[in-house]
Structure formats: C-alpha cells, structure tokens
Amino acid sequence: ERVLSELGDQLADKHKALRAVQDKLARARESGTPAEVAELERLEEQEVQALAQVQGELAAASRSARSEELQGLLDGATEKEAQIIHGILSENTSMQEGLQQMQQELLHLTAVLRSVAV
C-alpha cells in the first residue's frame, strides 16, 4: 500500500508539472518566440512521457497488489471460487493491456496534433 501511495503522489506531481508546462506553452504560443514554443513543446513531450511511465508503474504495482491479494484468496478457495478468481485476473490483465494501448495512442495523437498545430 505504501508503494501505491507513493506512486499516486508521484502521479499527482507529474500531472501538476504537465499542466504548468501546458500553461506556459499556451502563453508562449500567443506571445512567445518560435524557439520558446519549440522548447516548451519538447518539455511537454518529456512531461507526457514521464506521466505515462508513472501511470505504468502504478498500474503494475496495483496489479501486483491485487494478484497477491487474490492469490491469498485462491489458497483457501474451492474449485468454483478459484475459477471465478482466475476469470477476474484474466479480465483485469486484458483491461490493463487495453489501457496501455490507449495510452500509447494518446501519446501518438498528441504528437500528431502538435505537428499540425505548428
């Protein structure tokens, strides 16, 4: 739980940092130089990647914690209960994979939108 809490705090910090860069970028696009805009776009991309990394770490830690908890349940489970728990684990894994794929698509779309906006 401590690891999840720390990662949650890191995630909140990364969100704040990204918002701050995006605010600066918006102001630079209105009245800044092309060099300032380019630098802030580069910084924004770094913040997006850092945010995605922390989100991935949080998802992995969360899966691990749930897996350990469910494994504890499996140890004392009947065959029917074990099947249900395995089904939940399988569904959770595929949902996490879907979220990771959407995250990658969002990063790609952000890059495309940035290139179109220039």
C-alpha positions as a LaTeX table, in Angstrom:
\begin{tabular}{lrrr}
\hline
Residue & $x$ (\AA) & $y$ (\AA) & $z$ (\AA) \\
\hline
Glu1 & 0.00 & 0.00 & 0.00 \\
Arg2 & 2.88 & 2.35 & 0.75 \\
Val3 & 4.27 & 1.88 & $-2.76$ \\
Leu4 & 0.85 & 2.57 & $-4.28$ \\
Ser5 & 0.52 & 5.71 & $-2.16$ \\
Glu6 & 3.96 & 6.97 & $-3.20$ \\
Leu7 & 3.24 & 6.29 & $-6.87$ \\
Gly8 & $-0.11$ & 8.07 & $-6.52$ \\
Asp9 & 1.71 & 11.10 & $-5.11$ \\
Gln10 & 4.21 & 10.97 & $-7.99$ \\
Leu11 & 1.35 & 10.78 & $-10.46$ \\
Ala12 & $-0.29$ & 13.87 & $-8.95$ \\
Asp13 & 3.07 & 15.72 & $-9.12$ \\
Lys14 & 3.53 & 14.74 & $-12.78$ \\
His15 & 0.01 & 15.96 & $-13.60$ \\
Lys16 & 0.78 & 19.32 & $-11.96$ \\
Ala17 & 4.09 & 19.61 & $-13.80$ \\
Leu18 & 2.43 & 18.81 & $-17.12$ \\
Arg19 & $-0.33$ & 21.38 & $-16.53$ \\
Ala20 & 2.27 & 24.03 & $-15.67$ \\
Val21 & 4.20 & 23.34 & $-18.88$ \\
Gln22 & 0.98 & 23.36 & $-20.92$ \\
Asp23 & 0.02 & 26.74 & $-19.41$ \\
Lys24 & 3.44 & 28.18 & $-20.27$ \\
Leu25 & 3.16 & 26.69 & $-23.77$ \\
Ala26 & $-0.25$ & 28.30 & $-24.32$ \\
Arg27 & 1.15 & 31.70 & $-23.29$ \\
Ala28 & 4.24 & 31.21 & $-25.48$ \\
Arg29 & 2.07 & 30.37 & $-28.49$ \\
Glu30 & 0.27 & 33.68 & $-28.02$ \\
Ser31 & 3.24 & 35.95 & $-27.45$ \\
Gly32 & 6.47 & 33.94 & $-27.42$ \\
Thr33 & 9.14 & 33.27 & $-29.96$ \\
Pro34 & 9.18 & 30.15 & $-32.13$ \\
Ala35 & 12.24 & 28.94 & $-30.18$ \\
Glu36 & 10.37 & 29.28 & $-26.86$ \\
Val37 & 7.40 & 27.39 & $-28.28$ \\
Ala38 & 9.63 & 24.61 & $-29.62$ \\
Glu39 & 11.45 & 24.27 & $-26.29$ \\
Leu40 & 8.18 & 24.14 & $-24.35$ \\
Glu41 & 6.74 & 21.58 & $-26.78$ \\
Arg42 & 9.83 & 19.43 & $-26.20$ \\
Leu43 & 9.42 & 19.84 & $-22.44$ \\
Glu44 & 5.71 & 19.00 & $-22.71$ \\
Glu45 & 6.56 & 15.77 & $-24.54$ \\
Gln46 & 9.02 & 14.84 & $-21.79$ \\
Glu47 & 6.37 & 15.51 & $-19.13$ \\
Val48 & 3.81 & 13.41 & $-21.02$ \\
Gln49 & 6.28 & 10.54 & $-21.23$ \\
Ala50 & 7.18 & 10.85 & $-17.54$ \\
Leu51 & 3.48 & 10.84 & $-16.67$ \\
Ala52 & 2.91 & 7.75 & $-18.80$ \\
Gln53 & 5.82 & 6.00 & $-17.09$ \\
Val54 & 4.45 & 6.69 & $-13.60$ \\
Gln55 & 0.98 & 5.59 & $-14.74$ \\
Gly56 & 2.50 & 2.33 & $-15.99$ \\
Glu57 & 4.38 & 1.79 & $-12.73$ \\
Leu58 & 1.22 & 2.48 & $-10.75$ \\
Ala59 & $-0.78$ & 0.06 & $-12.88$ \\
Ala60 & 1.88 & $-2.64$ & $-12.45$ \\
Ala61 & 2.07 & $-2.12$ & $-8.69$ \\
Ser62 & $-1.70$ & $-2.18$ & $-8.45$ \\
Arg63 & $-1.88$ & $-5.41$ & $-10.47$ \\
Ser64 & 0.79 & $-6.95$ & $-8.27$ \\
Ala65 & $-1.03$ & $-5.99$ & $-5.08$ \\
Arg66 & $-4.33$ & $-7.33$ & $-6.42$ \\
Ser67 & $-2.65$ & $-10.51$ & $-7.62$ \\
Glu68 & $-1.14$ & $-11.12$ & $-4.19$ \\
Glu69 & $-4.50$ & $-10.49$ & $-2.54$ \\
Leu70 & $-6.29$ & $-12.78$ & $-4.97$ \\
Gln71 & $-3.58$ & $-15.43$ & $-4.60$ \\
Gly72 & $-4.29$ & $-15.41$ & $-0.87$ \\
Leu73 & $-7.95$ & $-15.98$ & $-1.65$ \\
Leu74 & $-7.07$ & $-18.76$ & $-4.08$ \\
Asp75 & $-5.17$ & $-20.67$ & $-1.40$ \\
Gly76 & $-8.36$ & $-21.29$ & 0.56 \\
Ala77 & $-10.81$ & $-21.31$ & $-2.35$ \\
Thr78 & $-13.00$ & $-24.06$ & $-3.68$ \\
Glu79 & $-12.58$ & $-25.05$ & $-7.34$ \\
Lys80 & $-15.55$ & $-22.88$ & $-8.38$ \\
Glu81 & $-14.23$ & $-19.87$ & $-6.44$ \\
Ala82 & $-10.78$ & $-20.41$ & $-7.97$ \\
Gln83 & $-12.30$ & $-20.34$ & $-11.47$ \\
Ile84 & $-14.06$ & $-17.06$ & $-10.69$ \\
Ile85 & $-10.85$ & $-15.52$ & $-9.31$ \\
His86 & $-8.86$ & $-16.66$ & $-12.36$ \\
Gly87 & $-11.55$ & $-15.09$ & $-14.57$ \\
Ile88 & $-11.22$ & $-11.80$ & $-12.70$ \\
Leu89 & $-7.43$ & $-11.88$ & $-13.05$ \\
Ser90 & $-7.69$ & $-12.58$ & $-16.77$ \\
Glu91 & $-10.22$ & $-9.79$ & $-17.31$ \\
Asn92 & $-8.05$ & $-7.38$ & $-15.29$ \\
Thr93 & $-4.99$ & $-8.22$ & $-17.37$ \\
Ser94 & $-6.78$ & $-7.61$ & $-20.66$ \\
Met95 & $-8.22$ & $-4.32$ & $-19.36$ \\
Gln96 & $-4.72$ & $-3.18$ & $-18.34$ \\
Glu97 & $-3.37$ & $-4.10$ & $-21.78$ \\
Gly98 & $-6.18$ & $-2.11$ & $-23.38$ \\
Leu99 & $-5.39$ & 0.90 & $-21.19$ \\
Gln100 & $-1.70$ & 0.72 & $-22.10$ \\
Gln101 & $-2.60$ & 0.59 & $-25.80$ \\
Met102 & $-4.88$ & 3.62 & $-25.42$ \\
Gln103 & $-2.09$ & 5.43 & $-23.58$ \\
Gln104 & 0.28 & 4.83 & $-26.49$ \\
Glu105 & $-2.37$ & 6.01 & $-28.95$ \\
Leu106 & $-2.85$ & 9.19 & $-26.91$ \\
Leu107 & 0.89 & 9.87 & $-27.00$ \\
His108 & 0.85 & 9.38 & $-30.76$ \\
Leu109 & $-2.19$ & 11.65 & $-31.21$ \\
Thr110 & $-0.56$ & 14.32 & $-29.04$ \\
Ala111 & 2.48 & 14.26 & $-31.31$ \\
Val112 & 0.29 & 14.43 & $-34.45$ \\
Leu113 & $-1.76$ & 17.32 & $-33.10$ \\
Arg114 & 1.40 & 19.16 & $-32.11$ \\
Ser115 & 2.85 & 18.77 & $-35.61$ \\
Val116 & $-0.39$ & 20.01 & $-37.18$ \\
Ala117 & $-0.62$ & 22.99 & $-34.81$ \\
Val118 & 2.81 & 24.30 & $-35.87$ \\
\hline
\end{tabular}
